[in-house]
Amino acid sequence: MKRVTVLMGGLSAEREVSLASGANCAAALKEAGYTVETLDAGVELGAVIAQLKAQRPDVVFNALHGRFGEDGNIQGVLNLLKIPYTHSGLMASALAMDKTMAKRLFVAAGLRVPEGKLLSRAEVVAGDPLPRPYVVKPYNEGSSVGVTIIKAGDNAKPFAGIDWPFGDVVLAERFIPGRELTCGVMGDKAMAVTELRPKSGFYDYANKYTGGMTEHLVPAPLPADVYAECLRMALAAHQALGCRGVSRSDFRYDDTGRGGIGEIYLLETNTQPGMTELSLVPEQAKYLGMSYPELVSWMVEHAQCDA
């Protein structure tokens, strides 16, 4: 049986989520019969490389999130070490993390995305770059870290009273009203569509990772054509970025007007979906009849380096 190192933790804003994902993955892989070790990447790169060489895994299960873990950096290191790893390769990871570049590729593939602008924080504060309501977010973070809705009728300036450690460049996008949807992809097939109903606010970091804060409806109660279009768009986004393994794409469905497939907007694609007990890809796999150990085993068996 293969030796697997679960890479987890790291130093990004999503460290705690990664530790939870990694612990779950390690336990499930042991249950599936793999020889498993864990490695907390919350140290300098040389130490990570030294520990990987000492552990000599056949496969790295990449449970890192955020910068360094899903932006192409660790993927490049693993390519050089010639250790196959789960999820997408260097290029797809880097493209998906750069939200503005990903949007360009989505548009080129004929996928509908919210209109947006890449700006400095000073430009946003100087005057609304878009009609309110709109969204501001870091252009290279995941898990809704830093996402803020600038509401209509709110006199407060953007970033007022907000701790913002994500750099000077931000992405401003038109706010899409309606319903929050997400769809996983495994290999060359879309999995299922989940509707997310936060009990308050929107599906931000707290609502994602706090038990009981968000209702998950899988399969999403949608018209058949809307459901099918979400599946199609998720697979198309996965392919447009050049993803492999498992990804997950997030959508907004504006059902406040005419509805229909013309009101589905792709927000982003996550190349390293969360694997905690509250995470969406394991939930969709379960809906499709695949257990958690079977899911992580599939990911290990489909691990590879870039060609």
Backbone torsions as a table, in degrees:
resi	resn	phi	psi	omega
1	MET	NA	145.9	-176.1
2	LYS	-65.3	148.5	170.3
3	ARG	-90.8	127.3	-176.7
4	VAL	-122.4	129.8	169.6
5	THR	-103.1	123.9	176.2
6	VAL	-91.3	114.5	180.0
7	LEU	-90.4	124.8	-169.4
8	MET	-149.6	172.5	176.6
9	GLY	82.0	-100.6	-178.1
10	GLY	77.3	-168.2	-174.7
11	LEU	-120.7	10.0	-177.1
12	SER	-79.9	176.6	177.1
13	ALA	-65.0	-12.4	-177.6
14	GLU	-105.7	23.0	-176.7
15	ARG	-55.0	-48.1	-175.1
16	GLU	-64.9	-38.3	177.3
17	VAL	-64.2	-42.0	179.8
18	SER	-63.0	-41.2	178.3
19	LEU	-61.6	-40.4	178.7
20	ALA	-67.8	-44.4	177.5
21	SER	-58.9	-47.9	-176.6
22	GLY	-62.6	-42.1	179.3
23	ALA	-62.4	-42.4	178.4
24	ASN	-63.7	-44.3	-178.8
25	CYS	-63.9	-43.3	-179.1
26	ALA	-61.1	-44.4	180.0
27	ALA	-63.4	-42.1	-178.9
28	ALA	-68.9	-37.3	179.1
29	LEU	-67.9	-37.9	175.3
30	LYS	-62.7	-42.2	178.2
31	GLU	-61.2	-33.7	179.9
32	ALA	-79.6	-5.9	174.2
33	GLY	104.5	2.8	179.0
34	TYR	-79.0	154.7	169.9
35	THR	-86.6	117.6	-166.3
36	VAL	-122.4	135.1	166.9
37	GLU	-127.8	156.3	176.4
38	THR	-113.7	155.5	179.3
39	LEU	-142.8	115.3	177.3
40	ASP	-82.5	115.0	-177.2
41	ALA	-84.1	23.6	178.9
42	GLY	-84.4	33.6	177.9
43	VAL	-131.7	175.2	-178.3
44	GLU	-68.2	157.9	-169.5
45	LEU	-57.7	-40.6	-179.0
46	GLY	-58.1	-39.1	179.0
47	ALA	-68.3	-37.7	177.2
48	VAL	-61.5	-47.3	-179.6
49	ILE	-61.8	-43.5	-179.6
50	ALA	-61.6	-41.8	-179.6
51	GLN	-68.9	-37.2	176.3
52	LEU	-62.8	-43.3	178.9
53	LYS	-63.8	-36.6	179.3
54	ALA	-69.5	-37.9	-178.5
55	GLN	-77.8	-26.8	176.9
56	ARG	50.0	56.1	-179.8
57	PRO	-73.5	153.0	170.3
58	ASP	-77.2	-30.4	-178.0
59	VAL	-144.9	142.3	168.4
60	VAL	-101.6	124.9	170.5
61	PHE	-90.2	109.7	-175.5
62	ASN	-84.3	100.3	177.3
63	ALA	-104.1	17.7	176.2
64	LEU	-75.8	152.6	175.4
65	HIS	-129.7	156.1	174.3
66	GLY	77.6	-160.2	-175.1
67	ARG	-62.0	144.4	-176.4
68	PHE	77.2	-37.5	-176.0
69	GLY	-86.7	-34.5	-176.8
70	GLU	-131.1	19.9	-179.2
71	ASP	-110.0	11.3	179.1
72	GLY	102.2	-15.9	-176.0
73	ASN	-68.2	-56.4	-179.8
74	ILE	-66.8	-29.8	177.2
75	GLN	-62.2	-40.4	176.9
76	GLY	-63.7	-40.7	178.0
77	VAL	-61.8	-45.8	-178.5
78	LEU	-68.2	-33.3	173.6
79	ASN	-60.3	-45.7	-179.4
80	LEU	-64.8	-36.1	178.5
81	LEU	-78.9	-9.7	179.6
82	LYS	60.6	39.7	175.4
83	ILE	-107.5	116.3	177.4
84	PRO	-58.4	145.3	-177.4
85	TYR	-140.1	157.2	-179.2
86	THR	-77.8	164.5	177.1
87	HIS	70.7	-165.2	-170.9
88	SER	-75.6	162.8	179.2
89	GLY	-82.7	-171.2	-173.4
90	LEU	-59.0	-53.5	-172.7
91	MET	-65.7	-48.6	-179.4
92	ALA	-61.6	-39.3	179.8
93	SER	-64.0	-45.4	-179.9
94	ALA	-64.9	-41.5	-179.1
95	LEU	-66.1	-42.5	-178.4
96	ALA	-66.8	-35.5	-178.9
97	MET	-72.0	-30.5	176.4
98	ASP	-84.3	95.1	-169.9
99	LYS	-60.5	-34.7	-179.5
100	THR	-70.6	-39.6	177.5
101	MET	-67.5	-40.8	177.9
102	ALA	-60.0	-42.0	179.4
103	LYS	-61.2	-39.1	178.3
104	ARG	-61.6	-41.8	178.9
105	LEU	-68.0	-37.5	178.2
106	PHE	-63.7	-44.6	179.3
107	VAL	-62.5	-42.2	179.0
108	ALA	-62.5	-28.3	178.7
109	ALA	-86.9	3.9	177.8
110	GLY	82.0	20.2	-179.5
111	LEU	-95.9	140.9	-176.1
112	ARG	-82.9	125.7	178.6
113	VAL	-130.0	156.7	176.0
114	PRO	-66.7	143.9	175.6
115	GLU	-63.4	141.8	-177.9
116	GLY	-154.7	168.5	179.8
117	LYS	-139.6	142.1	172.6
118	LEU	-93.9	122.4	-171.5
119	LEU	-139.8	166.3	168.8
120	SER	-84.9	158.5	177.0
121	ARG	-59.9	-37.2	-179.2
122	ALA	-61.6	-38.6	179.4
123	GLU	-66.1	-38.4	179.1
124	VAL	-67.1	-43.4	-179.6
125	VAL	-66.1	-34.2	-177.1
126	ALA	-66.1	-27.4	-179.4
127	GLY	176.7	141.0	-176.5
128	ASP	-54.3	123.2	179.6
129	PRO	-77.7	-16.8	-179.9
130	LEU	-139.0	157.3	173.7
131	PRO	-60.9	138.8	175.8
132	ARG	-72.9	147.1	-0.8
133	PRO	-80.4	148.8	172.9
134	TYR	-144.3	171.7	-174.8
135	VAL	-116.1	137.2	168.6
136	VAL	-116.5	141.4	-177.4
137	LYS	-152.5	154.9	170.7
138	PRO	-60.7	146.0	-178.2
139	TYR	-83.9	-4.6	-178.0
140	ASN	-146.5	46.4	172.4
141	GLU	-127.3	165.3	177.7
142	GLY	-121.7	-173.7	176.2
143	SER	56.5	28.9	-179.3
144	SER	60.9	19.9	177.8
145	VAL	-62.0	125.3	176.3
146	GLY	80.6	-3.0	-177.6
147	VAL	-69.2	129.4	-177.6
148	THR	-134.8	134.3	175.8
149	ILE	-95.9	123.4	175.6
150	ILE	-91.7	108.4	-168.1
151	LYS	-87.9	152.6	173.4
152	ALA	-66.9	140.2	178.4
153	GLY	79.2	1.9	177.7
154	ASP	-92.2	120.4	-176.7
155	ASN	-79.1	-14.4	-179.0
156	ALA	-67.9	140.0	176.4
157	LYS	-74.6	150.5	175.3
158	PRO	-54.7	141.2	178.1
159	PHE	75.1	-3.1	179.5
160	ALA	-64.6	124.1	178.2
161	GLY	71.4	13.4	-177.9
162	ILE	-108.0	131.1	171.8
163	ASP	-76.0	119.0	-173.1
164	TRP	-129.8	87.2	-177.6
165	PRO	-94.0	26.2	-170.2
166	PHE	-107.2	18.4	176.5
167	GLY	93.5	176.9	-172.5
168	ASP	-89.7	-15.9	-176.7
169	VAL	-97.4	130.4	-178.8
170	VAL	-131.6	158.8	174.3
171	LEU	-107.1	124.6	174.8
172	ALA	-106.1	129.9	-178.0
173	GLU	-132.1	150.8	172.6
174	ARG	-61.6	133.4	176.8
175	PHE	-75.3	128.2	178.5
176	ILE	-101.6	115.9	177.8
177	PRO	-72.9	169.1	174.8
178	GLY	114.7	-140.2	-167.8
179	ARG	-109.9	145.8	-178.9
180	GLU	-94.7	122.9	-178.2
181	LEU	-128.0	154.0	175.4
182	THR	-147.2	150.2	-175.4
183	CYS	-143.8	124.8	176.8
184	GLY	-85.6	158.0	174.8
185	VAL	-131.7	133.2	173.2
186	MET	-119.1	113.1	179.2
187	GLY	64.1	-112.8	-178.0
188	ASP	-112.1	22.0	-178.6
189	LYS	-134.5	135.3	170.8
190	ALA	-73.3	147.4	-173.1
191	MET	-91.2	-74.4	-177.7
192	ALA	-160.2	168.6	177.4
193	VAL	-112.0	129.7	177.0
194	THR	-112.9	134.9	169.7
195	GLU	-96.1	137.4	-177.5
196	LEU	-112.8	122.9	-177.8
197	ARG	-121.6	90.4	176.9
198	PRO	-61.7	145.3	179.5
199	LYS	-77.1	-16.8	172.8
200	SER	-155.5	149.5	177.2
201	GLY	66.7	-148.4	178.6
202	PHE	-116.6	178.7	-174.2
203	TYR	-79.6	71.7	-178.4
204	ASP	-92.3	-172.2	-175.8
205	TYR	-57.4	-45.1	-178.2
206	ALA	-64.2	-43.4	-179.7
207	ASN	-68.9	-26.7	178.3
208	LYS	-70.8	-40.4	-165.9
209	TYR	-116.8	15.4	175.3
210	THR	-115.0	121.5	-178.4
211	GLY	-58.3	137.0	176.6
212	GLY	83.2	-2.2	-177.0
213	MET	-86.2	-20.8	-176.8
214	THR	-138.1	133.5	175.3
215	GLU	-87.1	130.3	178.1
216	HIS	-104.6	122.0	178.4
217	LEU	-112.6	108.6	179.5
218	VAL	-133.7	120.8	2.0
219	PRO	-74.0	149.0	179.9
220	ALA	-61.4	136.0	179.0
221	PRO	-77.3	83.4	-174.4
222	LEU	-126.0	156.7	168.7
223	PRO	-56.1	146.9	-174.2
224	ALA	-57.1	-37.6	-177.8
225	ASP	-71.5	-34.1	178.2
226	VAL	-69.3	-43.2	178.5
227	TYR	-59.0	-47.7	-178.7
228	ALA	-63.9	-36.0	180.0
229	GLU	-68.9	-36.4	175.4
230	CYS	-62.3	-43.8	176.3
231	LEU	-58.2	-46.3	-178.2
232	ARG	-63.1	-45.2	-176.8
233	MET	-67.6	-37.4	179.0
234	ALA	-63.1	-44.1	178.5
235	LEU	-66.8	-40.0	179.1
236	ALA	-64.2	-38.4	178.4
237	ALA	-66.4	-43.8	177.1
238	HIS	-55.0	-44.8	-177.6
239	GLN	-75.3	-35.4	-179.9
240	ALA	-62.8	-35.8	179.3
241	LEU	-83.1	-14.9	-175.5
242	GLY	80.1	30.0	-179.2
243	CYS	-69.8	158.8	169.9
244	ARG	-137.9	171.2	-177.6
245	GLY	66.7	-130.5	-176.5
246	VAL	-108.8	135.7	169.5
247	SER	-136.0	173.4	176.0
248	ARG	-145.6	131.5	179.7
249	SER	-111.6	141.7	-177.8
250	ASP	-108.5	143.1	-175.2
251	PHE	-134.8	159.9	163.3
252	ARG	-120.5	134.6	178.3
253	TYR	-114.5	110.8	-177.8
254	ASP	-84.2	95.6	178.4
255	ASP	-100.0	16.9	-178.3
256	THR	-84.7	-15.0	179.5
257	GLY	-114.7	-120.8	-176.2
258	ARG	-79.3	-19.3	-179.2
259	GLY	70.4	-160.8	179.5
260	GLY	86.5	174.9	-173.9
261	ILE	-67.5	-19.5	178.0
262	GLY	-71.6	-3.2	-179.4
263	GLU	-114.3	19.1	175.6
264	ILE	-97.0	126.3	-179.0
265	TYR	-119.9	127.2	175.3
266	LEU	-78.9	125.2	179.9
267	LEU	-91.6	-51.0	-179.7
268	GLU	-168.9	165.1	174.8
269	THR	-118.3	131.4	-179.4
270	ASN	-101.5	117.7	179.7
271	THR	-82.6	-13.3	178.5
272	GLN	-128.2	69.1	-178.2
273	PRO	-59.9	148.5	179.5
274	GLY	-61.6	150.9	-179.2
275	MET	-128.6	31.0	176.0
276	THR	-81.5	176.7	179.2
277	GLU	-66.7	-16.6	177.6
278	LEU	-99.1	3.9	-170.7
279	SER	-79.7	158.7	-166.8
280	LEU	-88.1	-38.2	179.5
281	VAL	-64.1	-46.9	175.1
282	PRO	-59.0	-35.4	178.7
283	GLU	-65.7	-41.7	178.3
284	GLN	-68.5	-38.3	176.9
285	ALA	-60.4	-43.5	178.4
286	LYS	-60.5	-42.3	177.5
287	TYR	-59.1	-34.5	-179.6
288	LEU	-85.9	3.1	176.6
289	GLY	92.1	14.5	-178.8
290	MET	-109.3	126.0	179.9
291	SER	-74.7	165.9	178.6
292	TYR	-61.0	-47.8	176.5
293	PRO	-59.7	-36.9	177.4
294	GLU	-65.4	-38.5	179.2
295	LEU	-63.5	-50.9	-177.4
296	VAL	-69.0	-30.6	175.3
297	SER	-64.9	-42.9	176.7
298	TRP	-58.1	-42.0	-178.5
299	MET	-65.0	-40.6	178.0
300	VAL	-65.5	-43.6	-176.8
301	GLU	-70.1	-17.9	177.4
302	HIS	-104.1	12.3	179.1
303	ALA	-70.1	148.3	177.1
304	GLN	-161.5	166.3	169.5
305	CYS	-94.6	167.3	172.2
306	ASP	-64.1	147.2	179.0
307	ALA	-66.1	NA	NA
